Amino acid sequence: MSIQGNLNTMKLADLLRWAADNAETGVLEIERNKVCKRIAFREGKITGCSSDDPPSRTGQFLLARGKITREDLAKALEIQKETQTNLGAILQDMGVIEAEEIAYELSAKAEENLLSLFDWNDAVFRFKQNEPEDPWMLDVHMSLDEIIERGTERNEQLAAIRRMFVSSGVVLERGDVQFPSEIMNNGLARGILGTIDGERTIGEVLYHTHASEFLVLRFLVSAVGSGFVTIVGIREPDEDSSTLLDAMPAAKPAEPAPVAEQAGTIAPEPAPEAEPAPLPSGTFEERLELAQHLLGQGDLEATLGVLDECYDERPGDEFLGHVIQKAEAAFLENCRGGDFKSTFVPNPIESLDVTATPLSPAELFLVGMMGEGHNIQTMLWVAPMREVDVYRALVRLKKIQAIELHDAGDVNLEGEKAPAVEWA
């Protein structure tokens, strides 16, 4: 049986038991904020899971846990782009991690991918009966009862976290208490503490750690309780934030959307000075039709803005997902072949005052990376963000004259597909 719905109305534990009790075979897709995680079932038993959430990618996961450096990851992905080889094997050949450690980390990654779904009470789901498994799924070695028990405990911990941290705008600094050696020997803990400077909000810390939001927040609660970290203020969170500390708009049930007629063809290059069209206030169907019209006219930034509004209202709408995929692909092609080629190096304008310029946590993270001299290709590989979100942030930074771009390459990479895919 194929079903769909929202985790607001059918809890994940009930959904998992439904699949088990009915001996279902297929794939359960759970989507939140344009990120999709999948659980494979075979005759009611969970056999694997996968995720396209950037922090859950193998390289990001190892980076967050202090197993590799940014330089290691960028070098390995450059090799993978040329050889199409397994990322774990490349890292082993580079001598930065052993095979046994890779196996252990992949098992931990599978566990976190699965349990993190219990953080998503506002997600939509689709169960696709007899759907083929993702070939890159990781094996799951936990029983259903263990998954539900640990997921329920996680829900309770998240509720406690939200009582301490009211939003992602909370600002933290290190306390006067000396860190014990066991904390500083833990890669993830060391990485989290290294991002806390008395200025960054939790939202910004989450970007810098490259890790699961829940694991970072759980550590921060413990660190505050132990006096290692203190709360020194709170700022307004980014209005587009979708962290576990910030409420997302309530999703409406998915409904079939009328297939509006496609208008025209996609222009190869929108006018760079054009201002985004104001977001419409009509019905979902009217806004979706407008988005398709803008897409046909080649106004890709405006298209994505309207589609964001549509997605907030009906994240599970199948036709909307198709239009978003088409618009994002066109936007990426436009960026790669235009002002944002992968060899280009973005630099902050010298006069940029990040304390006065209203930048999102994602934009602040990218500006920080620019200080290290990375080109766009490396930023796409290292940033814990979807490729399209990196480009959207860069486009906005250029539009508000916060950055300038220089071509550091001597080869024409127009039309290149980037970034490389990570294989576990």
C-alpha positions as CSV (number, residue, x, y, z in Angstrom):
1,M,0.0,0.0,0.0
2,S,1.3,3.5,-0.9
3,I,0.4,6.2,1.5
4,Q,1.4,9.9,2.2
5,G,0.8,12.4,4.9
6,N,2.4,14.6,7.5
7,L,4.2,13.6,10.7
8,N,2.1,16.2,12.5
9,T,-0.9,13.8,12.1
10,M,0.8,10.4,12.0
11,K,3.8,10.1,14.2
12,L,7.0,8.4,12.9
13,A,6.8,5.6,15.5
14,D,3.2,4.8,14.3
15,L,4.3,4.9,10.7
16,L,7.2,2.5,11.3
17,R,5.0,0.1,13.1
18,W,2.4,0.3,10.3
19,A,5.0,-0.8,7.8
20,A,6.2,-3.6,10.1
21,D,2.7,-4.9,11.0
22,N,1.7,-5.0,7.3
23,A,5.0,-6.6,6.2
24,E,5.5,-3.8,3.7
25,T,8.2,-3.8,1.1
26,G,9.2,-0.4,-0.3
27,V,10.8,2.9,0.6
28,L,9.5,5.5,3.1
29,E,10.5,9.0,2.1
30,I,10.4,11.8,4.7
31,E,11.0,15.3,3.5
32,R,11.6,18.6,5.4
33,N,12.9,21.9,4.0
34,K,13.7,20.3,0.7
35,V,15.9,17.6,2.3
36,C,14.7,14.0,1.9
37,K,15.6,11.0,4.0
38,R,14.7,7.4,3.1
39,I,14.1,4.2,4.9
40,A,14.0,0.9,3.0
41,F,11.7,-1.9,4.2
42,R,11.7,-5.5,3.1
43,E,8.7,-7.6,4.3
44,G,8.3,-5.2,7.2
45,K,11.9,-5.1,8.3
46,I,14.1,-2.0,8.0
47,T,17.1,-2.9,5.8
48,G,18.7,0.5,5.1
49,C,18.6,4.2,5.1
50,S,19.9,7.2,3.2
51,S,19.8,11.0,3.3
52,D,20.5,13.9,1.0
53,D,20.9,16.2,4.0
54,P,24.4,17.9,3.5
55,P,25.7,17.3,7.0
56,S,24.9,13.6,6.7
57,R,27.2,13.2,3.6
58,T,30.1,10.9,4.3
59,G,32.7,13.7,4.0
60,Q,30.8,16.1,6.1
61,F,30.1,13.5,8.8
62,L,33.9,12.6,9.0
63,L,34.7,16.3,9.0
64,A,32.3,17.1,11.9
65,R,33.8,14.2,14.0
66,G,37.3,15.5,13.5
67,K,38.4,12.5,11.4
68,I,39.5,14.6,8.4
69,T,40.2,18.2,7.7
70,R,38.6,20.5,5.1
71,E,41.8,20.2,3.0
72,D,41.5,16.4,3.2
73,L,37.9,16.5,2.1
74,A,38.5,18.9,-0.8
75,K,41.5,16.9,-2.0
76,A,39.6,13.6,-1.8
77,L,36.6,15.0,-3.7
78,E,38.9,16.4,-6.4
79,I,40.3,12.9,-6.9
80,Q,36.8,11.4,-6.8
81,K,35.7,13.9,-9.6
82,E,38.4,12.5,-11.8
83,T,38.2,8.8,-10.9
84,Q,34.6,8.2,-9.8
85,T,36.0,6.1,-6.9
86,N,34.4,5.4,-3.5
87,L,35.2,8.4,-1.2
88,G,36.0,6.2,1.7
89,A,38.6,4.2,-0.4
90,I,40.2,7.5,-1.5
91,L,40.5,8.7,2.1
92,Q,42.1,5.4,3.0
93,D,44.6,5.6,0.1
94,M,45.4,9.2,1.2
95,G,46.4,7.7,4.6
96,V,44.1,9.9,6.6
97,I,41.8,7.2,8.0
98,E,41.8,3.4,8.4
99,A,39.3,1.0,6.9
100,E,38.1,-0.1,10.3
101,E,37.5,3.5,11.3
102,I,35.6,4.2,8.1
103,A,33.3,1.1,8.8
104,Y,32.7,2.3,12.3
105,E,31.9,5.9,11.2
106,L,29.5,4.7,8.4
107,S,27.6,2.6,11.0
108,A,27.4,5.7,13.2
109,K,26.2,7.7,10.3
110,A,23.4,5.2,9.4
111,E,22.3,5.3,13.0
112,E,22.2,9.1,13.1
113,N,20.4,9.3,9.7
114,L,17.7,7.1,11.1
115,L,17.3,8.5,14.6
116,S,17.4,12.1,13.3
117,L,14.0,11.5,11.7
118,F,12.5,11.7,15.1
119,D,13.5,15.4,15.2
120,W,11.2,16.1,12.2
121,N,7.7,16.4,13.7
122,D,6.8,18.9,10.9
123,A,7.9,16.8,7.9
124,V,5.8,15.2,5.1
125,F,6.1,11.5,4.2
126,R,5.5,9.2,1.3
127,F,5.6,5.4,1.4
128,K,6.3,4.0,-2.0
129,Q,5.4,0.3,-2.2
130,N,7.9,-1.9,-4.0
131,E,10.1,1.1,-4.7
132,P,13.7,0.0,-5.6
133,E,16.2,0.8,-2.8
134,D,18.7,3.6,-3.2
135,P,22.0,1.9,-4.2
136,W,23.9,4.1,-1.7
137,M,21.8,3.1,1.3
138,L,23.6,2.3,4.5
139,D,22.8,-1.0,6.3
140,V,20.7,-0.6,9.5
141,H,21.5,-3.0,12.4
142,M,18.9,-1.9,14.9
143,S,15.6,-3.5,15.7
144,L,12.4,-1.6,15.3
145,D,11.8,-1.6,19.0
146,E,15.3,-0.2,19.6
147,I,14.8,2.5,17.0
148,I,11.5,3.6,18.5
149,E,12.7,3.5,22.0
150,R,15.8,5.6,21.2
151,G,13.8,7.9,19.0
152,T,11.3,8.6,21.8
153,E,14.1,9.4,24.2
154,R,15.6,11.8,21.6
155,N,12.2,13.6,21.4
156,E,12.3,14.2,25.1
157,Q,15.9,15.5,24.9
158,L,15.0,17.8,22.1
159,A,12.1,19.2,24.2
160,A,14.5,20.0,27.0
161,I,17.0,21.6,24.5
162,R,14.2,23.9,23.3
163,R,13.4,24.9,26.9
164,M,17.0,26.1,27.3
165,F,17.6,27.6,23.8
166,V,14.5,29.6,22.7
167,S,15.8,30.1,19.2
168,S,18.8,29.8,16.9
169,G,19.5,33.5,17.7
170,V,21.0,32.6,21.1
171,V,24.6,33.9,21.4
172,L,27.2,31.8,23.3
173,E,30.7,32.3,24.6
174,R,33.1,30.1,26.4
175,G,33.0,30.1,30.2
176,D,35.8,30.3,32.7
177,V,35.7,26.6,33.5
178,Q,38.6,24.6,32.1
179,F,37.6,21.9,29.6
180,P,38.4,18.3,30.7
181,S,40.8,16.4,28.4
182,E,38.0,13.9,27.4
183,I,36.1,16.8,25.8
184,M,39.1,18.2,23.9
185,N,40.0,14.7,22.7
186,N,36.6,14.3,21.1
187,G,36.6,15.6,17.5
188,L,33.0,16.8,17.4
189,A,33.2,18.5,20.8
190,R,36.4,20.2,20.0
191,G,35.0,21.4,16.7
192,I,31.9,22.8,18.4
193,L,33.8,24.7,21.0
194,G,36.2,26.1,18.4
195,T,33.2,27.9,16.8
196,I,32.0,29.7,19.9
197,D,33.4,33.2,20.2
198,G,30.9,35.3,22.0
199,E,29.6,36.7,18.7
200,R,28.2,33.8,16.8
201,T,24.6,32.7,17.3
202,I,23.6,29.0,17.6
203,G,22.4,29.2,14.0
204,E,25.9,30.2,12.9
205,V,27.6,27.6,15.1
206,L,25.4,24.9,13.4
207,Y,26.8,25.8,10.0
208,H,30.4,25.8,11.2
209,T,30.3,22.4,12.8
210,H,29.1,20.5,9.7
211,A,27.3,18.1,12.1
212,S,23.8,16.9,12.9
213,E,21.9,19.7,14.6
214,F,20.6,17.5,17.4
215,L,24.1,16.3,18.3
216,V,25.4,19.8,18.4
217,L,22.5,21.2,20.4
218,R,22.7,18.3,22.9
219,F,26.4,19.0,23.5
220,L,25.7,22.7,23.9
221,V,23.1,22.1,26.6
222,S,25.5,19.9,28.5
223,A,28.3,22.5,28.0
224,V,26.1,25.3,29.3
225,G,25.0,23.2,32.3
226,S,28.6,22.4,33.1
227,G,29.7,26.1,32.8
228,F,32.0,25.4,29.9
229,V,29.8,27.7,27.8
230,T,27.5,30.6,28.8
231,I,24.6,32.4,27.1
232,V,25.5,36.0,26.6
233,G,22.6,37.3,24.5
234,I,20.0,36.6,21.9
235,R,19.5,38.1,18.5
236,E,16.6,37.7,16.1
237,P,17.0,34.4,14.2
238,D,17.2,34.5,10.4
239,E,13.6,34.6,9.1
240,D,14.4,31.8,6.7
241,S,16.0,29.7,9.4
242,S,14.8,26.1,9.6
243,T,16.9,24.8,12.5
244,L,15.4,22.5,15.1
245,L,15.0,25.5,17.4
246,D,12.9,27.5,15.0
247,A,9.3,26.7,14.1
248,M,8.6,26.0,10.5
249,P,5.3,27.0,8.9
250,A,2.6,24.3,9.4
251,A,2.4,22.2,6.3
252,K,-0.9,21.7,4.7
253,P,-1.9,18.3,3.4
254,A,-0.6,17.6,-0.1
255,E,-3.2,18.0,-2.8
256,P,-2.8,17.4,-6.6
257,A,-2.0,20.7,-8.2
258,P,-3.3,21.5,-11.7
259,V,-0.7,21.2,-14.3
260,A,-0.4,24.7,-15.6
261,E,0.7,25.2,-19.1
262,Q,4.5,25.8,-19.6
263,A,5.2,29.2,-21.0
264,G,8.1,29.7,-23.4
265,T,11.7,28.5,-22.9
266,I,14.3,29.2,-20.2
267,A,16.4,32.2,-21.1
268,P,20.1,31.4,-20.8
269,E,20.9,34.6,-18.8
270,P,18.5,36.8,-16.8
271,A,19.3,40.5,-16.6
272,P,21.7,40.9,-13.7
273,E,20.2,44.2,-12.5
274,A,16.6,42.9,-12.4
275,E,15.0,43.1,-9.0
276,P,13.2,39.9,-7.9
277,A,9.4,40.1,-8.5
278,P,7.4,40.6,-5.3
279,L,6.0,37.4,-3.9
280,P,2.3,37.0,-4.8
281,S,-0.4,36.7,-2.2
282,G,-2.9,34.6,-4.3
283,T,-3.9,31.0,-3.9
284,F,-1.4,28.2,-4.1
285,E,-2.4,27.3,-7.6
286,E,-2.1,31.0,-8.7
287,R,1.4,31.3,-7.2
288,L,2.5,28.0,-8.8
289,E,1.3,29.2,-12.2
290,L,3.2,32.4,-11.7
291,A,6.3,30.5,-10.8
292,Q,6.0,28.5,-14.1
293,H,5.5,31.7,-16.0
294,L,8.6,33.3,-14.4
295,L,10.6,30.1,-15.1
296,G,9.6,30.3,-18.8
297,Q,10.7,33.9,-18.9
298,G,14.1,33.0,-17.4
299,D,13.7,35.0,-14.2
300,L,15.1,32.2,-12.1
301,E,15.7,34.0,-8.8
302,A,12.1,35.3,-8.8
303,T,10.9,31.8,-9.7
304,L,12.7,30.2,-6.7
305,G,11.4,32.9,-4.4
306,V,7.8,32.1,-5.4
307,L,8.4,28.4,-5.2
308,D,9.8,28.8,-1.7
309,E,6.4,30.3,-0.7
310,C,4.6,27.4,-2.4
311,Y,6.8,24.9,-0.7
312,D,6.1,26.4,2.8
313,E,2.4,25.8,2.1
314,R,2.5,22.3,0.5
315,P,5.9,20.7,0.9
316,G,4.6,17.3,-0.1
317,D,3.0,18.4,-3.4
318,E,4.4,16.1,-6.1
319,F,3.9,18.5,-9.0
320,L,5.4,21.4,-7.0
321,G,8.5,19.1,-6.4
322,H,8.8,18.6,-10.1
323,V,8.7,22.4,-10.8
324,I,11.3,23.1,-8.0
325,Q,13.6,20.5,-9.4
326,K,13.4,22.0,-12.9
327,A,13.8,25.6,-11.6
328,E,16.8,24.7,-9.4
329,A,18.5,22.8,-12.3
330,A,18.1,25.8,-14.5
331,F,19.4,28.2,-11.8
332,L,22.5,26.0,-11.3
333,E,23.2,25.8,-15.0
334,N,22.9,29.6,-15.2
335,C,25.3,30.1,-12.3
336,R,27.9,27.6,-13.5
337,G,28.0,29.1,-17.0
338,G,27.8,32.7,-15.9
339,D,29.2,34.8,-13.1
340,F,29.8,31.9,-10.7
341,K,32.1,29.4,-12.5
342,S,33.7,26.9,-10.2
343,T,37.2,28.3,-10.6
344,F,36.1,31.8,-9.5
345,V,37.3,32.9,-6.1
346,P,34.8,35.1,-4.2
347,N,36.2,37.7,-1.8
348,P,34.4,39.9,0.7
349,I,34.5,43.6,-0.1
350,E,37.1,45.2,2.1
351,S,34.6,47.7,3.5
352,L,32.1,45.0,4.4
353,D,31.0,45.2,8.0
354,V,29.4,41.8,8.9
355,T,28.1,43.2,12.1
356,A,26.2,46.0,10.3
357,T,25.2,44.1,7.1
358,P,22.2,41.8,7.7
359,L,23.6,38.4,6.6
360,S,22.1,35.0,7.2
361,P,24.0,32.3,9.1
362,A,24.6,30.6,5.8
363,E,26.0,33.8,4.2
364,L,28.2,34.5,7.2
365,F,29.6,31.0,7.0
366,L,30.4,31.4,3.3
367,V,32.0,34.8,3.9
368,G,34.2,33.1,6.6
369,M,35.3,30.5,4.1
370,M,36.2,33.3,1.6
371,G,38.7,34.5,4.1
372,E,40.6,31.2,3.6
373,G,40.9,31.9,-0.2
374,H,38.7,29.0,-1.4
375,N,37.3,29.0,-4.9
376,I,33.6,28.2,-5.5
377,Q,34.3,24.6,-6.3
378,T,35.9,24.0,-2.9
379,M,33.1,25.9,-1.2
380,L,30.5,23.7,-2.8
381,W,32.4,20.6,-1.5
382,V,33.1,21.8,2.0
383,A,30.0,23.9,2.9
384,P,27.3,21.8,4.8
385,M,24.7,23.1,2.4
386,R,22.8,22.1,-0.7
387,E,24.6,23.2,-3.9
388,V,21.7,25.4,-4.9
389,D,21.6,27.1,-1.5
390,V,25.3,27.9,-1.8
391,Y,24.7,29.5,-5.2
392,R,21.7,31.4,-4.0
393,A,23.7,32.8,-1.1
394,L,26.5,33.8,-3.4
395,V,24.1,35.5,-5.8
396,R,22.6,37.6,-3.0
397,L,26.0,38.5,-1.6
398,K,27.1,39.7,-5.1
399,K,23.8,41.6,-5.5
400,I,24.2,43.5,-2.3
401,Q,27.9,44.2,-3.2
402,A,29.2,42.3,-0.3
403,I,31.6,40.2,-2.4
404,E,33.6,40.4,-5.6
405,L,34.7,37.5,-7.9
406,H,38.1,36.8,-9.5
407,D,38.8,34.0,-11.9
408,A,41.7,31.9,-10.5
409,G,41.5,29.2,-13.1
410,D,43.1,28.9,-16.5
411,V,40.7,26.3,-18.0
412,N,37.1,26.7,-19.2
413,L,34.8,24.7,-16.9
414,E,31.6,26.1,-18.4
415,G,28.9,23.5,-18.2
416,E,30.8,21.4,-15.6
417,K,28.7,19.3,-13.3
418,A,29.7,20.2,-9.7
419,P,30.1,19.3,-7.0
420,A,31.2,15.7,-7.2
421,V,28.9,13.0,-5.7
422,E,30.0,11.4,-2.5
423,W,29.8,7.7,-2.3
424,A,30.0,6.0,1.1
